[in-house]
Amino acid sequence: MKNIKIIIGLVAASLVFAASCKKGLNTQPLDKISSEATWADGPLSEAFVFGVYSFLGYGGFEEQALAAYTDEAMFTHAGRNINTFTEATETPSNVAWVSDTYGWSRMYYAIREANVAINRLPTSTFEDKTLRDQLLGESYFLRAYYYQQLVRYYGGVPLIKRPYELNEDYSIARNTYEECINSIVSDLDSAALLLNGKTMQPGRTSKLAAMALKARVLLYAASDIHDGPTAQSKSATLSAYGANIALVAYTSGSREARWQAARDAANAVLQAGQGYKLNLTAPASREEGKNNYMSIALGGQSAVGDAAAATELIFQRTHTALYTQEDNWPLGGIHYGINNGPNGYHNWAGNTPIQNLVDDYEMMDGSKFSWDSAKHKADPYVNRDPRFYATILFDGADWKPRPSDVKGLDEVNQIQSGYYDDGKGGIVNGVDTRESPVENWNGSRTHYYTRKFIDPNPALADNQSSAQVIPWPFIRYTEMVLNFVEASLALGDEASARDWLNKIRFRAGMPAIPNTVTGADLVNLYRNERRIELVYEEHRYHDARRWMIPEQTVGRGIKAINVTAKLKTGKTALVPYRHDTSVYDYTYTPVDNTENERRKWDDKMYYRPITRDEMSRNNKLVQNPGY
């Protein structure tokens, strides 16, 4: 396999790359010998398609997470161009951070490579027709995936379905949103047909993955932001876009039919696939609910989790031969913990949960958490949704054994993100605060840390080594359940929606939704359930935009928590400190945090701007609304 990767790297380097723009393209002519050799040999053709997969990158396991662009997280470190988006100062000449997983140029590079495979595989000369069909199906899926990445960030984009050659005019207009959706769905139907009956290894696409991506695409297409009349009625910026609204939304057709198509597509996946523990008829116990959710987040890969949870994954980023060592995949499976864990473990506190997210976790009985409740305010981390404990590290939460040089400051392995009475008129700064005696540059500004996706193996105190690689869930079965629920609600089928929501809640250890919850209340409960279940999986950013509620997400700013502990009368400070409610009285105070960002929402942020350079290279492009 190593030799194949070397050969295909040389072959790929000789292929033309073109997208919708001319500058910066690899315009070396095709090396006909290398190219023909590729498509005459099954393993070389397969290696070429592996290269198309590589544009998936790390998925959401990058150092900066899309969660930091919404009401899930705050990115701790300044100077990363996050606030350019969250403060609404982004322009075509000053773009905010853009991940390669949806960057314009990068995605068109990926699409170009998929086009090469789709163009050459039907006339390839190797004998294995089964492999040929499989590779073609994978290529159709990957082209569809990369286009859906572009479309959900930019709206309609130029549809390029063949490899451009030298000396062609690369200027091309944007297609309408409807045309893009139709093209993506067509590619996915082709992929499903070609992959039918094929057994695929983890990390490669499948018929079920093609069906699932189709269900996602159709759900988005039915949403408020992509219904022209609805979008323009809710936003002056989109209204001012005039006739160009067709670039980002449907301008005609039946919205009910779009919802029905989305529901049918999601239902097809539910019938063909298999989720994890969605057959319970009553809530799991609190501990089981936490472990169930943790096992899903670990993809069944950690020795601490349940291997059966791997059935939840429909399409995943994992450690396979699809990705070369140069992709540095351990950054995703292992270094995610370093990037986001507590500074008292020598981790870097990257994308820390914000109080806005914490407050949206229900109580164990299904009621809402409220700071107006004296009981909730006195102990806000007790009796919460079990998924909270599998997702977020908070002051006093149990965690791993400390690294050897920190053990003397924490003998009981608890998160210390507060400030504690030392009994002498001063305070002890928690080991995991920004004022930590361990490291004071990389502590959380919100006083929370991420637990989800981090291997809880106690032998990995510093998160810097592991025998397991945690997969990134591009698509999982529960997303399809939630998509089915949303479409069912839009079509008035509340019974089906409630039934499937209860399956998710039972697995998590949460009670059933009362039959008295209907209408807008049921929709809001569904949206919160989706928020909690899919947190940190790169859905909230898109969901808030397509529901047209980002004023309530990015727009409400960042809330953090200040935790203080005062000694009870007659008690002596614990040395070293440990969380103990019999010794200390704890106070929890929500506060606004504007250290790195002063968040606000502007309707232009519904879509990302096409960069000034791209606009200059292609004079047929129309800029997105508001820029």
C-alpha positions as CSV (number, residue, x, y, z in Angstrom):
1,M,0.0,0.0,0.0
2,K,2.9,2.4,0.8
3,N,4.2,2.0,-2.8
4,I,0.7,2.7,-4.2
5,K,0.5,5.9,-2.2
6,I,3.8,7.0,-3.5
7,I,2.9,6.2,-7.1
8,I,-0.5,7.9,-6.9
9,G,1.0,10.9,-5.3
10,L,3.2,11.3,-8.5
11,V,0.2,10.6,-10.7
12,A,-2.0,13.1,-8.9
13,A,0.7,15.8,-9.1
14,S,0.6,15.5,-12.9
15,L,-3.1,16.0,-13.2
16,V,-4.7,19.3,-14.1
17,F,-6.5,21.2,-11.3
18,A,-9.1,23.8,-12.3
19,A,-12.1,25.3,-10.5
20,S,-14.1,28.4,-11.1
21,C,-11.1,30.6,-11.1
22,K,-7.8,30.7,-13.1
23,K,-5.1,32.1,-10.8
24,G,-3.2,29.5,-8.7
25,L,-4.3,26.5,-10.8
26,N,-2.0,23.6,-11.5
27,T,-1.9,24.0,-15.2
28,Q,0.8,21.4,-16.1
29,P,-0.4,19.2,-19.0
30,L,-1.6,15.7,-18.3
31,D,1.3,13.2,-18.3
32,K,-0.5,10.7,-20.5
33,I,1.7,7.7,-19.5
34,S,1.0,8.2,-15.8
35,S,-2.6,9.0,-16.3
36,E,-3.3,6.0,-18.6
37,A,-1.4,3.7,-16.2
38,T,-3.7,4.9,-13.3
39,W,-6.9,4.0,-15.1
40,A,-5.5,0.7,-16.4
41,D,-4.8,-0.6,-13.0
42,G,-7.4,-1.3,-10.3
43,P,-5.2,-0.6,-7.2
44,L,-3.9,2.6,-8.8
45,S,-7.4,3.7,-9.6
46,E,-8.4,3.0,-6.0
47,A,-5.5,4.9,-4.7
48,F,-6.6,7.9,-6.9
49,V,-10.0,7.8,-5.3
50,F,-8.4,7.6,-1.8
51,G,-6.8,10.9,-2.7
52,V,-10.3,12.4,-3.3
53,Y,-11.3,11.2,0.2
54,S,-8.3,13.1,1.7
55,F,-10.0,16.4,1.1
56,L,-12.3,15.5,4.0
57,G,-9.4,16.6,6.2
58,Y,-9.9,16.1,9.9
59,G,-13.6,16.6,9.9
60,G,-14.4,18.6,13.0
61,F,-11.3,17.6,14.8
62,E,-9.4,20.7,13.8
63,E,-7.8,23.0,16.4
64,Q,-10.5,25.6,15.9
65,A,-14.1,24.2,15.8
66,L,-17.2,25.4,14.1
67,A,-18.8,25.3,17.6
68,A,-16.9,28.6,18.3
69,Y,-19.0,30.3,15.6
70,T,-22.2,29.7,17.5
71,D,-23.6,29.3,21.0
72,E,-21.8,26.1,21.8
73,A,-18.2,27.4,22.5
74,M,-15.8,30.2,22.8
75,F,-12.3,29.8,21.3
76,T,-9.9,30.6,24.0
77,H,-6.9,32.0,22.1
78,A,-7.0,35.5,20.6
79,G,-5.7,36.3,17.1
80,R,-7.3,33.4,15.3
81,N,-9.7,35.5,13.3
82,I,-12.8,34.0,15.0
83,N,-14.1,37.4,16.1
84,T,-14.1,38.6,12.5
85,F,-17.2,36.4,12.0
86,T,-18.8,36.6,15.5
87,E,-18.5,40.4,15.6
88,A,-19.9,40.7,12.0
89,T,-17.0,42.5,10.6
90,E,-16.3,40.0,7.8
91,T,-15.9,41.3,4.3
92,P,-14.8,39.8,1.0
93,S,-11.4,41.3,1.5
94,N,-11.2,40.4,5.2
95,V,-12.6,36.9,5.6
96,A,-12.8,35.2,9.0
97,W,-11.3,31.8,9.7
98,V,-12.4,29.2,7.1
99,S,-11.8,25.5,7.6
100,D,-10.4,23.7,4.6
101,T,-13.4,21.3,5.0
102,Y,-15.6,24.0,3.4
103,G,-13.2,26.5,1.9
104,W,-14.1,27.6,-1.7
105,S,-10.8,26.8,-3.4
106,R,-10.1,23.7,-1.5
107,M,-13.6,22.2,-2.2
108,Y,-13.3,23.0,-5.9
109,Y,-9.9,21.3,-5.9
110,A,-11.6,18.2,-4.4
111,I,-14.5,18.4,-6.9
112,R,-12.0,18.6,-9.7
113,E,-10.4,15.4,-8.6
114,A,-13.7,13.7,-8.2
115,N,-14.6,14.9,-11.8
116,V,-11.4,13.2,-13.1
117,A,-12.4,9.9,-11.5
118,I,-16.0,10.2,-12.7
119,N,-14.7,11.0,-16.2
120,R,-12.1,8.2,-16.4
121,L,-13.5,5.3,-14.5
122,P,-16.3,4.4,-17.1
123,T,-13.5,3.9,-19.7
124,S,-10.9,2.4,-17.4
125,T,-9.4,-0.8,-18.7
126,F,-8.8,-2.8,-15.6
127,E,-10.9,-6.0,-15.4
128,D,-12.6,-5.8,-12.0
129,K,-16.0,-4.3,-12.9
130,T,-17.2,-4.6,-9.3
131,L,-14.3,-2.4,-8.1
132,R,-14.9,0.0,-11.0
133,D,-18.5,0.5,-10.0
134,Q,-17.6,0.9,-6.4
135,L,-15.0,3.5,-7.1
136,L,-17.4,5.3,-9.4
137,G,-20.1,5.3,-6.7
138,E,-17.6,6.6,-4.2
139,S,-16.6,9.4,-6.5
140,Y,-20.2,10.5,-7.1
141,F,-20.7,10.5,-3.3
142,L,-17.6,12.6,-2.7
143,R,-18.5,15.1,-5.4
144,A,-21.9,15.4,-3.8
145,Y,-20.4,15.8,-0.4
146,Y,-18.1,18.6,-1.4
147,Y,-20.8,20.4,-3.2
148,Q,-23.1,20.2,-0.2
149,Q,-20.3,21.7,1.9
150,L,-20.1,24.6,-0.5
151,V,-23.8,25.0,-0.8
152,R,-24.6,25.1,2.9
153,Y,-22.0,27.8,3.4
154,Y,-22.3,29.9,0.2
155,G,-25.7,29.0,-1.3
156,G,-25.7,28.3,-5.0
157,V,-22.3,27.8,-6.6
158,P,-21.0,27.2,-10.1
159,L,-21.7,23.6,-11.0
160,I,-18.6,22.1,-12.7
161,K,-19.1,18.4,-13.7
162,R,-16.1,17.7,-15.9
163,P,-12.3,18.3,-15.5
164,Y,-11.4,21.6,-17.1
165,E,-8.5,21.4,-19.5
166,L,-5.8,24.0,-20.4
167,N,-6.7,27.2,-22.2
168,E,-10.4,27.1,-21.3
169,D,-12.4,30.0,-20.0
170,Y,-12.7,29.4,-16.3
171,S,-15.4,32.1,-15.9
172,I,-18.7,30.6,-14.9
173,A,-21.8,31.9,-13.3
174,R,-23.3,30.6,-10.1
175,N,-26.1,28.1,-10.5
176,T,-29.3,28.6,-8.6
177,Y,-29.8,27.0,-5.3
178,E,-32.4,24.7,-6.7
179,E,-30.1,23.6,-9.5
180,C,-27.4,22.8,-7.0
181,I,-29.7,20.7,-4.9
182,N,-30.9,18.8,-7.9
183,S,-27.4,18.1,-9.0
184,I,-26.3,16.9,-5.5
185,V,-29.3,14.6,-5.2
186,S,-28.7,13.2,-8.7
187,D,-25.1,12.4,-7.7
188,L,-26.2,10.7,-4.5
189,D,-28.8,8.6,-6.3
190,S,-26.1,7.5,-8.7
191,A,-23.8,6.7,-5.8
192,A,-26.5,4.7,-4.0
193,L,-27.2,2.6,-7.2
194,L,-23.5,1.9,-7.8
195,L,-22.8,1.0,-4.2
196,N,-25.8,-1.2,-3.7
197,G,-24.7,-4.6,-2.4
198,K,-21.1,-3.4,-1.8
199,T,-19.6,-4.1,1.7
200,M,-17.5,-1.0,2.6
201,Q,-14.8,-0.7,5.2
202,P,-15.2,2.0,7.9
203,G,-14.2,5.4,6.6
204,R,-15.4,4.7,3.1
205,T,-18.8,5.7,1.9
206,S,-21.7,3.3,1.3
207,K,-25.2,3.1,-0.2
208,L,-26.5,4.0,3.3
209,A,-24.2,7.0,3.5
210,A,-25.4,8.3,0.1
211,M,-29.0,7.9,1.3
212,A,-28.2,9.7,4.5
213,L,-26.5,12.6,2.9
214,K,-29.4,12.9,0.5
215,A,-31.8,13.1,3.5
216,R,-29.6,15.9,5.1
217,V,-29.5,17.9,1.8
218,L,-33.3,17.7,1.3
219,L,-33.9,18.7,4.9
220,Y,-31.8,21.8,4.5
221,A,-33.6,22.5,1.2
222,A,-37.0,22.5,2.9
223,S,-35.9,24.9,5.7
224,D,-36.9,28.5,6.2
225,I,-33.6,30.1,4.9
226,H,-34.0,28.3,1.6
227,D,-37.6,29.2,0.9
228,G,-37.4,32.5,-0.9
229,P,-40.6,34.1,0.3
230,T,-40.0,33.0,3.9
231,A,-36.4,34.1,4.0
232,Q,-37.1,37.5,2.4
233,S,-40.0,38.1,4.8
234,K,-37.8,37.5,7.8
235,S,-34.7,39.4,6.7
236,A,-34.3,42.9,5.2
237,T,-30.9,41.9,3.9
238,L,-32.3,38.9,2.0
239,S,-35.2,40.9,0.8
240,A,-32.8,43.5,-0.7
241,Y,-31.1,40.7,-2.7
242,G,-34.1,40.9,-5.0
243,A,-34.1,38.5,-8.0
244,N,-30.8,37.1,-6.9
245,I,-32.5,35.3,-4.1
246,A,-32.7,32.3,-6.5
247,L,-29.0,31.9,-5.8
248,V,-29.6,31.0,-2.2
249,A,-33.3,29.8,-2.1
250,Y,-36.2,28.3,-3.9
251,T,-38.4,30.9,-5.6
252,S,-41.2,28.6,-6.6
253,G,-42.6,25.1,-6.1
254,S,-44.3,23.4,-3.1
255,R,-42.6,23.7,0.2
256,E,-44.8,20.9,1.5
257,A,-43.5,18.7,-1.2
258,R,-39.9,19.5,-0.2
259,W,-40.7,18.6,3.4
260,Q,-42.3,15.4,2.3
261,A,-39.2,14.5,0.2
262,A,-37.0,15.2,3.2
263,R,-39.2,13.0,5.4
264,D,-39.2,10.2,2.9
265,A,-35.5,10.3,2.5
266,A,-34.8,10.2,6.2
267,N,-37.3,7.4,6.7
268,A,-35.6,5.3,4.1
269,V,-32.4,5.6,6.1
270,L,-34.2,4.7,9.3
271,Q,-35.5,1.6,7.7
272,A,-32.2,0.5,6.1
273,G,-29.8,1.4,8.9
274,Q,-29.3,0.6,12.6
275,G,-28.8,3.1,15.4
276,Y,-27.5,2.4,18.9
277,K,-29.9,1.5,21.7
278,L,-32.9,3.2,20.1
279,N,-35.2,0.3,21.1
280,L,-35.7,1.1,24.7
281,T,-39.3,1.5,26.0
282,A,-38.3,3.4,29.2
283,P,-35.4,5.7,30.2
284,A,-32.0,4.2,30.8
285,S,-30.6,4.8,34.3
286,R,-28.6,8.0,34.8
287,E,-25.3,6.2,34.6
288,E,-26.4,4.1,31.6
289,G,-27.5,7.3,29.8
290,K,-24.2,8.9,30.3
291,N,-22.3,5.9,29.2
292,N,-24.5,5.4,26.1
293,Y,-23.8,9.0,25.0
294,M,-20.1,8.7,25.8
295,S,-19.9,5.4,23.8
296,I,-21.5,7.2,20.8
297,A,-19.0,10.1,21.0
298,L,-16.1,7.6,21.1
299,G,-17.5,5.8,18.1
300,G,-17.1,2.4,19.9
301,Q,-13.4,2.7,19.6
302,S,-12.2,3.4,23.1
303,A,-11.7,0.5,25.6
304,V,-13.8,2.6,28.0
305,G,-16.9,2.7,25.7
306,D,-19.2,0.2,24.2
307,A,-18.0,-1.2,20.8
308,A,-21.6,-1.7,19.7
309,A,-21.9,2.1,19.5
310,A,-20.1,1.9,16.2
311,T,-23.4,0.9,14.6
312,E,-24.4,4.5,15.1
313,L,-21.8,5.7,12.5
314,I,-23.0,5.9,8.9
315,F,-20.0,7.9,7.5
316,Q,-16.9,8.5,9.6
317,R,-13.4,9.9,9.5
318,T,-11.2,7.2,10.8
319,H,-7.7,5.8,10.5
320,T,-7.7,3.8,7.3
321,A,-5.6,3.5,4.2
322,L,-7.8,6.2,2.6
323,Y,-5.6,8.8,4.4
324,T,-1.8,8.9,4.3
325,Q,0.4,9.4,7.3
326,E,1.1,12.9,5.9
327,D,-2.5,13.8,6.8
328,N,-1.3,13.6,10.5
329,W,-4.5,12.0,11.5
330,P,-3.4,11.4,15.2
331,L,-4.2,15.1,15.5
332,G,-7.8,14.3,15.2
333,G,-8.0,11.1,17.2
334,I,-5.7,12.1,20.0
335,H,-4.7,15.7,19.9
336,Y,-8.3,16.8,20.1
337,G,-7.9,16.2,23.8
338,I,-4.7,18.3,23.9
339,N,-6.4,21.1,21.9
340,N,-9.5,21.3,24.2
341,G,-8.7,19.7,27.5
342,P,-7.9,21.6,30.8
343,N,-4.7,23.5,31.3
344,G,-4.2,21.7,34.6
345,Y,-3.5,18.6,32.4
346,H,-1.1,20.6,30.2
347,N,-3.9,20.8,27.6
348,W,-4.8,24.0,25.6
349,A,-8.5,24.8,26.4
350,G,-9.3,25.6,22.8
351,N,-13.1,25.4,22.2
352,T,-14.6,25.7,25.6
353,P,-18.3,25.3,26.3
354,I,-20.2,28.5,27.1
355,Q,-22.8,29.0,29.8
356,N,-25.5,29.5,27.1
357,L,-25.0,25.8,26.2
358,V,-24.9,24.6,29.8
359,D,-28.2,26.3,30.6
360,D,-30.0,24.5,27.8
361,Y,-29.4,21.0,29.3
362,E,-32.7,20.0,31.0
363,M,-33.0,18.7,34.5
364,M,-33.3,14.9,34.9
365,D,-37.1,15.2,35.2
366,G,-37.4,16.9,31.9
367,S,-38.0,20.4,33.3
368,K,-36.0,23.4,32.2
369,F,-33.0,24.7,34.2
370,S,-33.5,28.2,35.5
371,W,-31.2,30.6,37.4
372,D,-34.4,32.0,38.9
373,S,-34.8,28.8,40.9
374,A,-32.9,29.1,44.2
375,K,-32.4,25.3,44.2
376,H,-30.9,25.3,40.7
377,K,-28.7,28.3,41.4
378,A,-27.3,26.8,44.6
379,D,-26.1,23.7,42.8
380,P,-26.4,24.0,39.0
381,Y,-24.6,20.8,38.1
382,V,-26.8,18.4,40.0
383,N,-29.6,16.2,38.4
384,R,-29.0,17.4,34.9
385,D,-29.5,15.5,31.6
386,P,-26.9,12.7,31.7
387,R,-25.5,13.9,28.3
388,F,-24.3,17.0,30.2
389,Y,-21.8,14.9,32.2
390,A,-20.6,13.1,29.1
391,T,-20.0,16.4,27.2
392,I,-18.8,19.1,29.6
393,L,-16.2,19.3,32.4
394,F,-17.2,21.7,35.1
395,D,-15.9,22.8,38.5
396,G,-15.8,19.7,40.8
397,A,-16.3,17.2,37.9
398,D,-14.4,14.0,38.3
399,W,-11.8,13.5,35.6
400,K,-8.5,11.6,35.0
401,P,-5.5,11.3,37.2
402,R,-3.3,14.4,37.0
403,P,0.1,14.4,35.3
404,S,2.9,13.6,37.7
405,D,3.9,17.2,38.2
406,V,0.4,18.3,39.1
407,K,-0.7,15.5,41.4
408,G,0.4,17.4,44.5
409,L,-2.2,20.1,43.7
410,D,-5.1,17.7,43.1
411,E,-5.1,14.4,44.8
412,V,-8.8,13.5,43.9
413,N,-8.7,14.2,40.2
414,Q,-11.4,16.9,40.0
415,I,-11.7,19.8,37.7
416,Q,-10.7,23.0,39.5
417,S,-12.0,26.0,37.5
418,G,-13.0,28.2,40.4
419,Y,-11.5,30.2,43.2
420,Y,-11.4,28.9,46.8
421,D,-11.1,30.4,50.2
422,D,-7.6,29.6,51.6
423,G,-8.7,30.3,55.3
424,K,-6.1,33.1,55.5
425,G,-8.0,36.0,53.9
426,G,-6.9,35.0,50.4
427,I,-7.9,32.6,47.7
428,V,-6.5,29.5,46.0
429,N,-6.7,29.7,42.2
430,G,-8.1,26.5,40.7
431,V,-5.5,24.3,38.9
432,D,-7.6,24.7,35.7
433,T,-8.1,28.5,35.8
434,R,-6.3,31.0,33.7
435,E,-4.5,31.9,37.0
436,S,-3.4,28.3,37.5
437,P,0.0,27.7,39.2
438,V,0.5,25.0,36.4
439,E,0.0,27.1,33.3
440,N,-1.6,30.5,33.1
441,W,-1.9,31.1,29.4
442,N,-4.2,28.4,28.2
443,G,-7.0,28.2,30.8
444,S,-10.7,28.4,29.9
445,R,-12.2,31.9,29.9
446,T,-15.6,30.3,30.4
447,H,-14.6,28.0,33.3
448,Y,-15.7,24.9,31.4
449,Y,-13.9,22.4,29.3
450,T,-14.9,19.9,26.6
451,R,-15.3,16.2,27.6
452,K,-17.0,14.9,24.5
453,F,-14.7,13.1,21.9
454,I,-11.9,12.9,24.5
455,D,-10.8,9.3,25.4
456,P,-11.5,9.1,29.2
457,N,-8.9,6.3,29.6
458,P,-7.3,7.2,33.0
459,A,-3.9,6.1,31.6
460,L,-4.0,9.1,29.3
461,A,-3.6,11.9,31.8
462,D,-2.1,14.3,29.2
463,N,-4.2,13.1,26.2
464,Q,-1.0,12.7,24.2
465,S,-1.0,9.0,23.4
466,S,-3.5,6.4,22.7
467,A,-3.9,3.0,21.1
468,Q,-7.4,4.1,19.9
469,V,-8.3,6.6,17.3
470,I,-11.7,8.3,17.9
471,P,-13.6,8.7,14.6
472,W,-15.2,11.9,13.5
473,P,-18.9,11.4,12.8
474,F,-19.6,13.0,9.4
475,I,-23.1,11.4,9.5
476,R,-24.6,9.3,12.2
477,Y,-27.9,7.5,12.5
478,T,-29.4,9.8,15.2
479,E,-29.0,12.8,12.8
480,M,-31.3,10.9,10.5
481,V,-33.8,10.3,13.3
482,L,-33.8,14.0,14.1
483,N,-34.2,14.9,10.4
484,F,-37.2,12.6,10.3
485,V,-38.6,14.3,13.4
486,E,-38.2,17.8,12.0
487,A,-39.8,17.0,8.7
488,S,-42.7,15.2,10.5
489,L,-43.3,18.2,12.6
490,A,-43.4,20.4,9.5
491,L,-46.0,18.1,8.0
492,G,-48.1,18.0,11.2
493,D,-47.3,14.4,12.3
494,E,-46.5,15.1,15.9
495,A,-47.1,11.5,17.1
496,S,-44.3,10.1,14.9
497,A,-42.1,13.0,15.9
498,R,-42.7,12.5,19.6
499,D,-42.2,8.7,19.3
500,W,-38.8,9.0,17.7
501,L,-37.7,11.8,20.1
502,N,-38.5,9.6,23.0
503,K,-36.3,6.9,21.6
504,I,-33.3,9.3,21.7
505,R,-34.3,10.5,25.2
506,F,-34.7,7.0,26.6
507,R,-31.2,6.1,25.4
508,A,-29.9,9.2,27.2
509,G,-31.8,8.4,30.4
510,M,-34.3,11.2,29.9
511,P,-38.1,11.0,30.4
512,A,-40.7,10.9,27.6
513,I,-42.1,14.1,26.2
514,P,-45.6,14.6,27.7
515,N,-48.4,14.3,25.1
516,T,-49.5,17.8,26.3
517,V,-46.5,19.3,24.6
518,T,-47.6,20.3,21.1
519,G,-47.3,22.9,18.4
520,A,-44.6,25.5,18.8
521,D,-43.6,24.1,22.2
522,L,-42.9,20.7,20.6
523,V,-40.9,22.3,17.8
524,N,-38.8,24.2,20.4
525,L,-38.3,21.1,22.4
526,Y,-37.2,19.2,19.3
527,R,-34.7,22.0,18.5
528,N,-33.2,21.9,21.9
529,E,-33.0,18.1,21.8
530,R,-31.1,18.3,18.5
531,R,-28.8,21.0,20.0
532,I,-28.0,18.7,23.0
533,E,-27.7,15.4,21.1
534,L,-25.5,16.8,18.3
535,V,-23.5,19.3,20.2
536,Y,-19.9,19.9,18.9
537,E,-20.7,17.9,15.7
538,E,-20.9,21.0,13.4
539,H,-24.7,21.1,13.2
540,R,-25.7,24.0,15.4
541,Y,-24.1,26.6,13.1
542,H,-26.1,25.4,10.2
543,D,-29.3,24.7,12.1
544,A,-29.5,28.2,13.6
545,R,-29.0,29.7,10.2
546,R,-31.5,27.5,8.3
547,W,-34.1,28.1,11.1
548,M,-33.3,31.8,10.9
549,I,-32.7,32.1,14.7
550,P,-29.0,33.1,14.9
551,E,-30.0,36.3,16.7
552,Q,-30.7,34.0,19.6
553,T,-27.4,32.1,19.2
554,V,-24.4,34.2,18.1
555,G,-26.5,37.3,18.8
556,R,-26.9,36.8,22.5
557,G,-23.2,36.9,23.2
558,I,-21.0,34.7,25.5
559,K,-22.0,33.8,29.0
560,A,-19.4,32.3,31.4
561,I,-19.5,31.2,35.0
562,N,-17.6,32.4,38.0
563,V,-17.3,29.8,40.8
564,T,-16.2,30.8,44.3
565,A,-16.0,28.8,47.5
566,K,-16.1,30.3,51.0
567,L,-15.3,28.3,54.1
568,K,-18.2,27.4,56.3
569,T,-18.1,28.7,59.8
570,G,-15.7,26.6,61.9
571,K,-14.2,24.8,59.0
572,T,-10.5,24.6,57.9
573,A,-9.4,25.0,54.3
574,L,-8.5,21.7,52.7
575,V,-4.8,21.4,51.5
576,P,-4.5,20.5,48.8
577,Y,-7.9,21.8,47.8
578,R,-10.7,19.5,46.8
579,H,-14.4,20.1,46.1
580,D,-16.4,19.5,49.3
581,T,-19.8,20.9,50.1
582,S,-19.5,20.0,53.7
583,V,-16.5,22.4,54.0
584,Y,-17.2,25.2,51.5
585,D,-20.2,27.2,50.5
586,Y,-20.2,27.5,46.7
587,T,-21.5,30.4,44.7
588,Y,-22.1,30.3,41.0
589,T,-22.5,33.6,39.1
590,P,-23.2,33.8,35.3
591,V,-21.3,36.7,33.7
592,D,-20.8,38.1,30.3
593,N,-17.5,37.4,28.7
594,T,-16.2,39.9,26.1
595,E,-12.4,39.3,26.5
596,N,-12.0,38.0,23.0
597,E,-15.3,38.8,21.3
598,R,-18.2,41.2,21.5
599,R,-20.6,39.1,19.6
600,K,-23.4,40.4,17.5
601,W,-25.5,39.1,14.6
602,D,-25.8,40.7,11.1
603,D,-28.0,39.1,8.5
604,K,-25.2,39.1,6.0
605,M,-23.7,36.3,8.1
606,Y,-26.4,33.8,6.8
607,Y,-23.9,33.2,4.1
608,R,-20.1,33.5,3.9
609,P,-18.7,36.0,1.5
610,I,-17.0,34.9,-1.7
611,T,-13.5,36.4,-1.4
612,R,-12.5,39.4,-3.3
613,D,-9.8,37.4,-5.2
614,E,-12.4,34.9,-6.4
615,M,-14.7,37.7,-7.5
616,S,-11.8,39.4,-9.4
617,R,-10.9,36.1,-11.2
618,N,-14.4,35.3,-12.3
619,N,-16.5,38.3,-13.3
620,K,-19.6,36.2,-13.7
621,L,-19.9,35.6,-10.0
622,V,-22.5,37.4,-8.0
623,Q,-21.6,38.2,-4.4
624,N,-23.7,37.0,-1.5
625,P,-26.3,39.3,0.1
626,G,-25.1,42.0,2.5
627,Y,-21.4,42.1,1.4
